[in-house]
């Protein structure tokens, strides 16, 4: 804990602030479920909360919610949703149809160009570890006009190159998305347990290095501490900002949405 909140809580609070105002959010498994719920209840009641199973515009009164959805298929999502369809709707009509403004994702690994790994570690023929799979992450990373990734800042997760590129960010630099048949994408962000990263590109991956760049740090966390956990020379913004500490109402709502630490228990996030 730092003060009266943990770094994991600070990560989710800051993620909620960054998600607020995004319009129609496609919400992936894990921490995105909690952070987007907090964004909706704490900052942006008009935020449209949709998941890959086809739940569209989950919009319940807070009084009827005793926890954030525990997964993309949590029955709580069927209550007070404007639409309950299926994955064809979510991945086809919404993502491919251009009806999503931001995808909120996570993964096992992320690299300097924002690529995500949600599949395996090691040799694909005999992997050291397997993860649940790509789900809608790949579709969202390819098709959403903007991606916000939430990821604990650990050397095993922030790697120079993902073991398996399951969900493309800027792939390997300027022009790589277009060369792969994908549209430019941005302003992409990564929210970690130490600060916020953007990417060194002004046009969604057409120019610049397209590498992760530290733009905001959390209170009491220096850029040198962040660099010590990153296995490549990190780009740091000239005018780096410091995120505001969580407010009392933000923490109250966060703890209401995760009352049993389903998401924020150490080892889970």
C-alpha positions in Angstrom: 0.0 0.0 0.0 1.1 3.6 -0.6 -0.7 5.9 1.8 -4.3 4.7 1.8 -4.4 3.0 -1.5 -2.4 0.4 -3.4 -0.6 0.8 -6.7 -3.1 -1.6 -8.2 -6.0 0.6 -7.1 -4.1 3.7 -8.5 -3.8 1.9 -11.8 -7.5 1.2 -12.0 -8.5 4.7 -10.9 -6.2 6.3 -13.5 -7.4 3.9 -16.2 -11.0 4.9 -15.4 -10.1 8.5 -15.8 -8.5 7.8 -19.2 -11.4 5.7 -20.4 -14.0 8.3 -19.4 -15.3 10.3 -22.4 -14.4 7.6 -24.9 -17.9 7.0 -26.2 -18.5 3.3 -27.1 -16.0 1.1 -25.3 -15.3 -2.6 -26.2 -14.4 -4.1 -22.9 -12.0 -7.1 -22.7 -11.5 -9.7 -19.9 -9.8 -8.9 -16.6 -9.0 -5.5 -15.3 -10.8 -3.7 -18.2 -14.1 -5.0 -16.8 -13.4 -3.2 -13.5 -11.8 -0.1 -14.8 -14.5 0.6 -17.4 -17.2 0.0 -14.8 -15.5 2.6 -12.5 -15.2 5.0 -15.4 -19.0 4.7 -16.0 -20.0 5.1 -12.4 -17.4 7.6 -11.3 -16.9 9.9 -14.3 -19.0 9.2 -17.4 -22.6 7.8 -17.0 -23.0 8.1 -20.8 -20.1 5.7 -21.5 -21.3 2.7 -23.5 -20.0 -0.5 -22.0 -20.0 -3.4 -24.4 -18.3 -6.8 -24.4 -17.3 -9.4 -26.9 -20.1 -11.8 -26.0 -22.6 -9.3 -27.5 -23.8 -7.4 -24.4 -24.3 -3.8 -25.6 -24.6 -0.7 -23.4 -24.6 -2.2 -20.0 -26.3 0.6 -18.0 -27.6 -0.4 -14.5 -28.3 1.9 -11.6 -25.4 1.7 -9.1 -27.8 0.7 -6.4 -28.4 -2.5 -8.3 -24.7 -3.4 -8.7 -22.8 -5.1 -5.9 -19.8 -5.9 -8.0 -18.2 -5.2 -11.4 -18.8 -7.9 -14.0 -16.5 -10.8 -13.1 -16.1 -11.7 -16.8 -17.5 -11.0 -20.2 -20.2 -13.6 -19.6 -21.2 -12.5 -16.0 -25.1 -12.7 -15.8 -25.0 -9.2 -14.2 -24.3 -7.9 -17.8 -27.7 -9.1 -19.0 -29.5 -6.9 -16.5 -30.0 -3.4 -17.7 -28.2 -3.8 -21.0 -29.7 -2.2 -24.0 -28.8 -5.2 -26.2 -27.9 -8.8 -25.5 -26.7 -10.5 -28.7 -23.7 -12.7 -29.5 -20.1 -12.6 -30.6 -21.1 -12.1 -34.3 -22.7 -8.9 -33.3 -19.8 -7.7 -31.1 -16.9 -8.7 -33.4 -18.8 -8.3 -36.7 -21.4 -5.6 -36.5 -19.8 -3.5 -33.8 -16.0 -3.8 -34.4 -16.0 -4.4 -38.1 -18.9 -2.1 -38.6 -17.0 0.8 -37.0 -19.3 1.3 -34.1 -16.6 1.1 -31.4 -14.5 4.1 -30.3 -12.1 2.5 -28.0 -11.0 -1.1 -27.0 -9.9 -1.6 -23.3 -7.7 -4.6 -23.2 -5.1 -6.5 -21.1 -2.8 -9.4 -21.7 0.1 -11.5 -20.4 2.8 -9.5 -22.2 3.1 -6.2 -23.9 6.2 -4.9 -25.9 7.7 -1.6 -26.8 5.4 -1.2 -29.8 2.2 -2.0 -27.9 1.7 -5.6 -29.2 -0.1 -7.9 -26.8 0.4 -11.6 -26.1 -2.6 -13.5 -24.7 -1.8 -16.9 -26.0 1.5 -18.6 -25.0 5.1 -18.3 -23.8 7.9 -20.2 -25.5 8.0 -22.5 -28.5 4.5 -22.7 -30.0 5.0 -26.5 -30.6 5.9 -27.0 -26.9 5.0 -23.8 -25.0 6.3 -23.2 -21.5 2.9 -21.7 -20.6 -0.5 -21.4 -22.2 -3.0 -18.7 -21.5 -6.8 -18.7 -22.1 -6.5 -17.5 -25.7 -7.1 -14.4 -27.8 -10.9 -14.1 -27.4 -11.9 -10.8 -29.0 -8.5 -9.2 -28.2 -7.2 -9.8 -31.7 -10.3 -8.4 -33.4 -10.3 -5.3 -31.1 -6.5 -4.7 -31.5 -6.9 -4.9 -35.3 -10.2 -2.9 -35.7 -10.7 -0.5 -32.9 -9.6 3.1 -33.7 -8.0 3.4 -30.3 -6.7 1.0 -27.6 -6.2 1.5 -23.9 -4.2 -1.4 -22.3 -4.2 -2.0 -18.5 -1.1 -4.0 -17.4 0.8 -4.4 -14.1 4.3 -3.1 -14.6 6.5 -6.2 -14.2 9.6 -7.3 -16.2 7.9 -10.5 -17.1 5.0 -8.5 -18.7 6.7 -5.6 -20.2 9.1 -7.2 -22.7 11.1 -5.9 -25.7 9.2 -8.3 -28.0 6.2 -10.4 -27.1 6.7 -14.2 -27.2 3.7 -14.5 -29.5 2.0 -11.5 -31.3 -1.6 -12.2 -30.6 -3.0 -8.7 -30.8 -1.1 -6.1 -32.9 -0.2 -2.7 -31.7 2.2 -0.8 -34.0 3.9 -4.2 -34.8 7.5 -3.2 -35.5 7.3 0.5 -36.2 6.2 3.2 -38.5 4.0 2.0 -41.4 3.8 -1.6 -40.1 0.0 -1.5 -39.4 -0.8 -0.3 -42.9 1.6 -2.8 -44.4 -0.3 -5.5 -42.6 -3.6 -4.3 -43.9 -4.7 -2.5 -40.8 -5.8 1.1 -40.3 -3.7 3.6 -38.3 -4.7 3.6 -34.6 -4.4 6.0 -31.7 -4.0 7.8 -29.4 -3.2 4.5 -27.7 -2.4 4.4 -24.0 -1.0 1.8 -21.6 -1.9 2.2 -17.9 0.4 0.4 -15.5 1.0 0.2 -11.7 3.6 3.0 -12.0 2.3 5.4 -14.7 0.8 6.0 -18.1 2.5 5.4 -21.4 1.5 6.8 -24.8 3.3 6.0 -28.1 5.8 8.1 -30.1 3.6 8.6 -33.2 1.5 11.6 -34.1 -0.6 9.9 -36.8 -1.5 6.4 -35.5 1.6 4.6 -36.6 2.5 6.2 -39.9 5.5 8.0 -38.6 7.7 8.3 -35.5 9.3 5.4 -33.7 5.9 4.1 -32.5 7.5 3.1 -29.3 6.1 3.3 -25.8 6.7 6.6 -24.1 6.2 7.5 -20.4 4.0 10.5 -20.2 2.6 10.4 -16.6 3.9 8.9 -13.4 2.0 8.0 -10.3 2.6 10.0 -7.1 5.8 9.1 -5.3 7.1 7.1 -8.4 10.0 8.5 -10.3 10.8 7.9 -14.0 14.0 6.2 -12.9 11.9 3.6 -11.0 9.8 2.9 -14.1 12.9 2.6 -16.3 14.4 0.1 -13.9 11.5 -2.3 -14.6 11.5 -1.8 -18.4 14.0 -4.0 -20.3 14.7 -1.5 -23.1 15.8 2.2 -23.1 12.5 3.9 -22.4 11.4 7.1 -24.1 10.3 9.7 -21.5 8.1 12.7 -22.4 9.8 16.1 -22.1 7.0 17.5 -19.9 6.1 14.4 -17.9 3.0 14.9 -15.7 2.1 13.4 -12.3 -1.3 11.7 -11.9 -3.6 13.0 -9.1 -4.0 10.7 -6.2 -7.3 8.8 -6.0 -10.1 10.8 -4.6 -12.2 9.4 -1.7 -15.2 8.9 -4.0 -13.1 7.1 -6.6 -11.8 4.7 -4.0 -15.2 4.2 -2.4 -16.7 3.2 -5.8 -13.8 1.1 -6.7 -14.0 -0.9 -3.5 -17.8 -1.2 -3.9 -17.2 -2.6 -7.4 -14.5 -5.1 -6.2 -15.7 -5.9 -2.7 -13.9 -9.3 -2.4 -10.8 -8.2 -4.3 -11.7 -10.5 -7.2 -9.6 -8.2 -9.5 -7.2 -6.5 -7.1 -6.0 -9.4 -5.1 -2.1 -9.6 -5.5 -1.3 -12.2 -8.1 -4.5 -11.7 -10.1 -3.8 -8.4 -11.8 
